[in-house]
Each structure stands twice: as C-alpha cells, then as structure tokens.
C-alpha cells in the first residue's frame, strides 16, 4: 500500500503581480505526496484560475482518488480517472517522481530526452509605463515577457523597449483585447520588434483569427488547454503555450508537445505561478520549446528547499532531490 497525503500550501509573492483581470499575492498550491517502498514522489499544482480550478476545489477532486492511489493507481489509468486540470497535474507529476525514485532512474532516463539548460523569460506585470520600464531595467535576463491589458499598450511597450533595447520581448494580453484592437496594434508591435503576442483575444471568441494573418506570431494559451483543442488552435495561432496545470500533468503535456510539433506549430512552456517543484516537470517540456516561461519561483518570497537556479534567466536542470 502507498501512503498518500494531499494538502494546500500558500506561498506569498514578493510583491503583487498583475495581469489582465487578476492580481496575484500568493501561489496557493496543491501538494501531493506518495510514499512507497520507503521512497517519496511529489507533485505540485496551482490550478487554472480562469476555469475556477483552484484551492479547495482541486483538493476535493484529488481526494476522490485517494483509495485508488493507495492501491497503486498508475499514470495511464489516471488520465481517464480525472479531467484535465490542477488535481490531475499534481498527482501525475507525483507519480512520475515516484517512478523515478523506485526505478532509480532520472526523468531524462525514463523519457529518453537529452536535457539542456533553458533560458526563461522574466515577466513584467501590468503597471504604469514608468514602473514597468524600471522593473524591466532591473531584470538581468535576455528575454522579457510583458503583461498587458487593453490600456496604454503602446506607451507601456515603448517604455519597456526603450529601457531594454537589448532584450527579446514578447507580450501577453491574457485575453484582454478585441479583434479590432489586435488588428490596430499588431503592426505597431511589429515595428517595435516584439517577437510574439500571446492570447490576445478571449477564449472562445477567437474564430476571427482563422482569416487573419498577423505581422507578429500569435500564441494560444487559454485557447489551447490540451490535445482536444489543438486542431482548432492550429488554424488560428502559430504557437501554443503548454502549461501542466492546463493539460493535467506531464503525461498529457508530452503528448501535446509531440502532436503540436507534427503540425508545424511553435512551442512555449508556461506556468501558473508556483514553486520549483512545479517548474521541474515543466522544464522537461521546455526541452521541446522555442520559448520558456518558468519564472514562477522568481516572483515568490521564498522557494522550496533544493529549488532550481534562475540566475540571469538561465534555468539549470532540477536536482533529483527536488523532483525527477
């Protein structure tokens, strides 16, 4: 029998982090711990806030599988026992970690992936143009992601671009624009040298993109949760952002990355804010991606023991003592 524990944890942010329609002051995560034959596997999830997949709801969903997990539920069976989302993600990643520990193999040996260090974007949250420029200047990283809503888009971007002319800059509207705004703004963003626009339109309201050719590549985030939504997204976007909280774990995320690549889509890996325990399995997906957004722990007041190293935007391989 496995010993299974599930609990919610709160990890406060260093400062408020604002995106379109939401300000984060903490990462409230689900921690799943599985103990078997004297070894421990762990998984962490934050959930998907815009789908009301958070906190107690995640925990309650995960707890429905306690008896099956104690009896040896495996990753493959898990995929059909819970829907995509945070609960399945935390359990799936804990099962991967447990398998690594039981078999005395690293995640790289289990998956056959040749690992490399990754450069993550560091994120500039929504604020005044002056404050965003000041924060961008403080980031010693070659890639920056700028959060935007529908206000002062050009003013904010001009300030950041002026402050960091050396950086590759991508933007994330988090569903905050209309199609008319996108058509108006995209050429101006192209002139500023912006490398990518992430999720400009609301989920479910982006059909107009099927007949639009943006001068800046578009990336689906909220509009592509897992493989079931990939075909539609492929007709509207040039990239997809894979997040383990959306896919419901590393198992589905690996399958999504493979299928998206076969369709010729570019890949990005992202996060929903969390500790290094959540970033470690996402780092596996980063091996297939042109862009990585793994700076969640950088926003936290403190990280887990044996946390990952994010110096100057370079993300080193996670230690097996952390995960995998």
NORNORLIN-V231397 format. One record per pair of residues at least 4 apart in sequence whose ideal C-beta (glycine too) atoms are under 6 Angstrom apart, sorted by the first residue. I is the first residue (numbers start at 1). J is the second residue. D is the distance in Angstrom with one decimal. If there is no record, write none. Layout:
i	j	d
I	J	D
I	J	D
This chain:
i	j	d
1	70	5.5
2	34	5.5
2	36	4.6
2	70	5.2
3	35	4.1
4	34	5.8
4	66	5.7
4	69	4.8
4	70	5.4
5	33	4.6
6	32	5.3
6	62	5.3
7	31	5.4
8	30	6.0
8	59	5.6
9	29	5.3
9	31	5.5
10	26	5.1
10	28	5.3
11	27	4.4
11	275	5.9
11	300	5.1
12	26	4.9
12	301	4.9
13	17	5.5
13	24	5.9
13	25	5.7
13	299	5.1
13	300	5.9
14	301	5.2
16	23	5.2
16	25	5.5
17	24	4.5
17	125	4.8
17	299	5.5
18	23	4.5
18	125	4.7
18	126	4.4
19	147	4.7
19	174	4.8
20	149	4.4
20	174	3.9
20	176	3.6
24	273	5.8
27	46	5.7
27	273	4.5
27	274	5.1
28	55	5.3
29	44	5.1
29	46	5.2
29	274	5.5
30	45	4.9
30	58	4.7
30	59	5.7
30	86	6.0
30	90	4.7
31	44	5.5
32	43	4.8
32	90	4.3
32	91	5.3
32	94	4.4
33	42	5.3
34	41	4.7
34	94	5.0
34	98	4.9
35	40	5.0
39	101	3.9
39	102	5.9
41	94	4.8
41	97	3.6
41	98	2.7
41	101	5.9
42	94	5.5
42	97	5.6
43	90	4.3
43	93	3.2
43	94	3.3
44	90	5.9
44	274	5.8
44	277	4.2
44	278	4.4
45	86	3.8
45	89	4.2
45	90	3.9
45	245	5.5
46	245	5.7
46	272	4.1
46	273	5.7
46	274	4.8
47	53	4.2
47	54	4.3
47	58	4.9
47	86	3.3
47	245	5.8
48	53	4.3
48	245	5.4
48	246	5.9
49	54	5.7
53	85	4.5
53	86	5.3
58	86	4.3
58	87	4.8
61	87	4.0
62	87	4.0
65	69	5.3
68	73	4.2
69	73	4.9
73	77	5.6
75	92	5.9
75	95	4.8
75	251	5.3
78	92	6.0
82	87	5.8
82	88	4.1
84	225	6.0
84	226	5.1
84	247	5.9
84	248	3.6
85	248	5.5
86	245	5.1
88	92	5.7
88	248	3.7
88	249	5.4
89	244	5.0
89	245	5.3
89	248	5.4
89	249	4.5
92	249	2.7
92	250	5.9
92	251	5.4
93	249	6.0
93	250	5.8
93	281	4.8
96	250	5.6
97	323	5.1
97	324	6.0
99	103	5.9
100	105	5.8
100	107	5.7
100	324	5.3
105	109	4.0
105	110	5.4
106	320	6.0
107	324	3.4
108	113	5.5
108	115	5.1
113	287	5.4
115	317	5.4
117	314	5.7
117	316	5.5
118	286	4.5
118	292	4.9
118	315	4.6
119	143	5.9
119	313	5.3
119	314	5.9
120	292	4.8
120	294	4.4
120	295	5.2
120	313	5.6
120	315	5.2
121	143	4.4
121	144	6.0
121	145	4.1
121	293	5.1
122	139	4.6
122	141	4.5
122	144	6.0
122	295	5.1
122	313	6.0
123	145	4.7
123	295	5.7
124	132	5.2
124	135	5.4
124	136	5.3
124	146	4.9
125	147	5.2
126	147	5.0
126	149	5.9
127	131	3.9
127	132	5.1
129	155	4.8
129	156	4.8
129	159	3.8
132	156	5.5
132	159	6.0
132	160	5.5
133	159	3.9
133	160	5.6
133	163	3.9
136	144	5.9
136	160	4.7
136	163	4.7
136	164	4.8
137	163	4.8
140	312	5.0
141	312	5.9
141	313	3.0
142	167	6.0
142	313	6.0
143	168	4.8
144	167	4.7
144	169	5.1
145	170	5.2
145	172	5.8
145	293	6.0
146	160	5.5
146	171	4.9
147	172	5.4
148	153	5.5
148	171	5.5
148	173	5.3
149	176	4.4
150	176	5.2
150	177	5.6
152	156	5.1
153	185	5.7
154	158	5.9
154	188	5.8
157	161	5.9
157	192	5.8
161	192	5.3
168	195	5.4
169	194	5.7
170	195	5.1
170	196	4.2
171	194	5.7
171	197	5.5
172	198	4.1
173	177	4.9
173	200	4.6
175	199	5.6
175	202	4.3
175	222	5.7
177	181	4.1
177	182	5.3
177	200	4.5
179	208	4.6
181	185	5.7
182	186	5.7
182	200	4.7
185	189	5.9
186	214	5.0
186	215	5.4
186	216	5.4
187	215	5.5
189	194	4.1
189	216	5.2
190	215	4.1
190	216	5.1
194	216	5.6
196	217	5.0
196	219	5.5
197	216	5.1
197	218	5.4
198	219	4.4
198	221	5.5
199	221	4.2
199	222	5.3
201	205	5.6
201	206	4.2
203	222	4.1
203	223	5.2
206	223	5.6
206	236	5.6
209	236	3.8
210	235	5.1
210	236	5.5
214	218	5.2
217	238	4.3
217	239	6.0
218	237	4.8
218	238	5.7
219	239	3.9
219	241	5.6
219	268	5.9
220	224	4.1
220	233	4.4
220	237	4.1
220	240	4.8
221	241	4.2
223	233	5.6
224	229	4.9
224	233	3.9
224	240	4.6
225	229	5.5
225	246	4.4
226	247	4.8
226	252	5.5
226	256	5.9
227	256	5.2
227	259	5.7
229	233	5.8
233	237	5.3
233	240	5.8
234	263	5.0
234	265	5.9
238	266	6.0
239	266	3.8
239	268	5.8
240	260	5.5
240	265	5.7
241	268	4.4
241	270	4.6
242	253	5.3
242	256	5.7
242	269	5.3
242	285	5.5
243	270	4.7
244	249	5.9
244	253	5.3
244	282	5.6
245	272	4.6
247	252	4.1
247	253	4.4
247	256	5.8
248	252	5.4
250	281	4.5
253	285	5.2
256	260	5.9
257	285	5.8
257	288	4.7
260	265	4.5
266	290	5.1
267	288	5.5
267	289	4.2
268	289	5.5
268	291	4.0
269	282	5.3
269	285	4.4
269	286	4.7
269	289	4.8
269	292	5.2
270	293	4.4
271	282	5.9
271	294	5.9
271	296	4.3
273	296	4.8
274	278	3.4
274	296	4.8
275	297	5.6
275	303	5.5
275	304	4.7
276	297	5.1
276	303	5.4
276	304	5.4
276	307	3.8
276	308	4.2
276	322	5.9
277	304	5.5
277	323	5.7
279	283	6.0
279	294	4.8
279	308	5.8
280	318	3.8
280	322	5.6
280	323	3.9
280	324	5.9
282	294	5.9
283	318	5.9
286	292	4.4
294	315	5.6
297	303	4.5
298	310	5.4
303	307	3.6
306	319	5.1
306	321	4.7
306	322	4.4
308	318	5.2
309	316	4.4
310	315	5.8
318	322	4.9
318	323	5.7
